[in-house]
């Protein structure tokens, strides 16, 4: 999200609140989100992929809605939403006939070709939807496909291989194939939103949502690039009653945006000049220097990500949608469990809900139940490794996940065993305060050291930094 | 909302919103006016973390490669504030300042491999016991006007000897006002034009006067960002000592040329008159330094023995132009009693890197040996 995009979104919000009648606001949000995912998608080296990827996001979204919708006839609103989406996609493709400055993407494919591709894709989806022997497993298959797509864009060798195939097909230089060819903006978040709805449909927890609500929820433009990961049922409540702009909402929304801009574009971007990365890790030889880079990295990451979240929440408020919070002073938490309840809260909530809890329940329900402590270890490790893999399929991310999984496990065991002693501290407030301060320092430094895995691209350089941090 | 009560607690009304916007706008205008009125950027550029929190730089800031902790900026004050030369002079120090172009700055050389670096490594001691300490104040722009601006700043730093290395490419009069660094320091240059007999038009459109708006925070946003970036890079410079990315396999200078003798748009040999070459800038430099000895050096160039080398010495210089320039320089030095060394052929051809004047570490050592001998001679001779 650039400053220009934020300025356009804020200005458009004022127009939207002033000029758009209540009944059209939902449609406006949907249309704006569809247009935004094309505008936000970065240029890719493979020709027309920057048009294809957002279009594919829309196709996946509509397919998942079809799979998750309750039985019964389609509503008129759903037909209208489908038509609206198709018209907008065709309109974006028609920008190929305009001057480059007026295009949302690089030169899109020819409009009739896009129309044909959409018809064929729609046919395929309907076929899949209507195939009786797939009826039972349709949701599971869709989830597996989404996971496969995530693996494909997160696992570099696979991404490069796929890029070579596409380059060869497009007649482009195969030797230049790179993982950056597949910068599919927002898909990590889109996939988790889609999986949430598919899984909730499977367990019967997803309330009925219209196609318009569903599409807008999945690709809602303020949260498209960097979250937060909202829940469909919560989003739908806001979406069905988009309020008029009040002074309170304007103050709150613009306030959050200004704070977010300061965090992201002033603090984080400034700290980026001094934060840990592979080049600097190789250049800096002193332990003190490496600690400085690491501290700077930790704060840069926080300001960058929480700044984006503030901007997303602020823009959401201006349009009448209250997105969930994602950060709550995480570096001031006095244990690792509390840290994960305040850092990227919507992601940690998602994995707790869809991985940790079901996995723990499944292990507990096994006839030959493993020991509780083992269940706890497996649960924490698996959950955190999934979070690591979500960021990228590589050794350092797995180790980063394992680092936090072990941290959560140790904390759980420790807190269970020291609960009584901790409760006794209530009578001694000073000691309790000192204990809390020590906990904050320990937690922060545990998280800080974990960022070494996160910041560096390979195990060798991460291990080298660990050694040098401690003068080994 | 978690942690955001401060934003939502006051009873927000439209009147409050308008008041906030009006007040914010007024404060913004006021800050800008104050910043412009007090020349805020001038004050800020003299503030530096270098030589305090972080070590001073061995050479002036220059370059834009993310792998090196350096940047090109327009403020000479900020550049000097970051340089090690602004540290107090030691009692037994004989301060030698080297000014000039990219060959002095040391393109493709580490700070310790530059001319100044090699002289310092030699740890020269003079007859009176003073230690020679050389400072690299070169800057990779080919223009004598830029050297004069740097010289003006150098004179505040208590130099005992100034060495000014030049090459023909810095002399064309038509190019003297082209460099952005010169244009952004137009006020300083105009002051020099007024103080010394320099043949330039003070109203040249390239030397535009900054408007009041240009001096506000808005107008100075680029310079403010540069200042901040320079300070932040200080930490990385201090930790790594890296101020230039040196590619492992650099591009070599060309040794074969077309049969072409053109130079600066002249396809045929021309007399190198006063209108064409800015020798008056060297004279001005001599006047500016006053009692401080100034040594002028015609720096070494690459001499090709490749194709058409009978027409050109190298990519920059056809033989006719360079030979005439040397003759003219020699004559000017003699007529004006300048201390002058012509070291054009001092360094072997193999010791040049990507341009006709950029040296390898070995080439730099060759040059340093000769310059160090001259420093001893001048210093031991006394004022």
Interface residues (C-beta under 8 A of the other chain):
Chain A: X246 X247 X248 X250 X251 X252 X255 X256 X270 X273 X274 X279 X280 X283 X284 X285 X286 X289 X292 X325 X328 X329
Chain B: X1 X2 X3 X4 X7 X8 X10 X11 X12 X13 X14 X16 X17 X20 X66 X67 X228 X229 X232 X233 X235 X236 X239 X240 X242
